[in-house]
Amino acid sequence: MAIDLRTSVPAVAVTFGCMLVVTVRTALAPSPPARRIATAEERIELAEAIATQEKSWTNETTQNFPADNWSQSDDFHGREYRKVQELANEKGVRIEDVLRAIDEDIHRRKAKNPDAPDLRRARAVPCKPRPFYD
């Protein structure tokens, strides 16, 4: 099997040209603006904003995906993440600070009353194949 230089050389040149364009554009692209770190008071406020909506999200996901815990969990966390993005943009804070605020709130509530029922759905649904296939 012989290599045909008439097609190989242009192909290599186009490949390197594309790599050069991508490298230059990446190097010259502006960095996103750095967001500030949320204060302790803001984290409490952010966690409360999420906690107040969790019950309605749970109800909606249960209606949308009856008897399918996996899809309910996916839908719930999709809704939660969209709200996290919205709050982070609104407050000008990092997304990880909003997520940390939710985690701290869940742990704080569990520490106050360890025997309370898990109303926040702070658990993982086992990863398993769906029982049916479309």
Buried (B, 14 or more C-beta within 10 A) or exposed (E): EEEEEEEEEEEEEEEEEEEEEEEEEEEEEEEEEEBEEBEEEBBBBBBEBBBEEBEEBBEBBBEEBEEBEBBBBBBBBEBBEEBBEEBBEEBEBBBEBBBBBBEBBBEEBBEEEEEEEEEBBBEEBEEEEEEEEE
